[in-house]
């Protein structure tokens, strides 16, 4: 189940718990709504931890140039012959 399914479970659970006043014989819809919300929250937590583990760090494609190193000019230190 993806992130969207978890969010839908949370929404349906909240609707069943807070927005309805239906009475069904043998079924407590408030409890069913709370269970849906808990399962949705567990799903969101699981999905986010798995997504965090799947993230891969890609090394930079451009080479890193060290600008602090002194420039050497084949023995010509005074600028002649460059």
C-alpha positions in Angstrom: 0.0 0.0 0.0 1.4 3.4 -1.0 1.3 6.7 0.6 -2.0 7.6 -1.1 -3.7 4.5 0.3 -2.5 5.3 3.8 -3.9 8.9 3.6 -7.2 7.6 2.3 -7.4 5.2 5.3 -6.8 8.1 7.6 -9.4 10.2 5.9 -12.0 7.4 5.9 -11.3 6.6 9.5 -11.7 10.3 10.5 -15.0 10.5 8.6 -16.3 7.4 10.2 -15.3 8.5 13.7 -16.1 12.2 13.7 -18.6 12.9 10.8 -21.2 10.1 11.1 -23.7 9.2 13.6 -24.9 5.9 12.0 -25.9 3.1 14.3 -25.3 -0.4 13.0 -26.2 -3.4 15.0 -23.1 -5.3 16.1 -20.6 -2.8 14.6 -19.2 0.2 16.4 -18.3 2.6 13.5 -16.4 4.9 15.9 -14.0 2.0 16.7 -13.7 1.0 13.1 -12.8 4.6 12.2 -10.1 4.8 14.9 -8.7 1.5 13.7 -8.5 2.8 10.1 -6.7 5.9 11.3 -4.2 3.9 13.4 -3.5 1.6 10.4 -3.1 4.6 8.1 -0.6 6.2 10.5 1.4 3.0 10.8 1.4 2.8 7.0 2.7 6.4 6.6 5.4 5.8 9.2 6.5 2.5 7.5 6.4 4.1 4.0 8.5 7.1 5.1 11.1 4.9 6.7 11.4 2.6 3.6 11.5 5.7 1.3 14.3 7.2 3.5 16.3 3.9 3.2 15.9 3.7 -0.6 17.3 7.2 -1.2 20.7 6.9 -2.8 23.4 9.5 -2.7 24.7 10.1 -6.2 28.3 11.4 -6.4 28.8 14.7 -8.2 29.5 14.5 -11.9 31.7 17.5 -12.1 35.2 17.2 -10.8 36.2 19.1 -7.7 39.0 21.6 -8.4 41.2 22.7 -5.5 41.7 26.4 -5.9 43.9 26.7 -2.8 46.8 24.8 -4.3 49.7 26.9 -5.6 50.1 27.0 -9.4 53.4 25.6 -10.8 54.6 26.9 -14.2 57.4 24.5 -15.0 60.2 26.3 -13.2 59.3 29.9 -14.4 58.4 31.5 -11.1 58.7 35.2 -12.3 56.1 35.0 -15.0 58.5 34.9 -18.0 58.1 32.1 -20.6 54.4 31.6 -19.9 
